[in-house]
């Protein structure tokens, strides 16, 4: 029972953090499950972490759809880009040995942190061409330009890598939407929740279909309960955040997770 209470508490913290940032939470849950189950193959860990993301990000996705802080045509393009690559990434996970998986996961996370810390080029310095979008929200009209080809390539690549790592893609999609796809942060976080849910459902379906069901899945219900409980508070926090704090909070979480995972693999 004490173990279950601890898992619920961890899930609660992950739920607040990941919901506020549109990050899914699997990038925090995957290293936790790797530590708790040191002998389990990585594909079984991915099944457990993705199952939690499906529930937590799914709830956030429903709220995003209800809030109308989405651009449906652009969202459709992104979902169509990520689903096939998510399946391919999940299929590749089983081919990677556990130690190499942990080290690769750490390098991948550190690379994401470095990318996020790079200074952003101002829109004035770069003329963005693409699909001109006008989105009516409760807060007013949002106008931006979506670079279609660049956005599709970024979404597909992030989908494959994050599904391979079993992290759901959240740490990648929010900054990619803001920096590469030029989606305003008001729309970026809700959009990330929907895209991450689609990615997680695709990867989880493949893992379940191939029988990757093991001990880590026993932790999933308790972590999911905590994550769902933290979801409402995370949404309230997320509504108050702007681009700068979102990026900084993601970087802190990514570096901590990457360092701990690398330490466990050495």
Beta strands, then each sheet from edge to edge (+ up, - down):
strand 1: 131-137
strand 2: 140-146
sheet 1: 1+ 2-
end
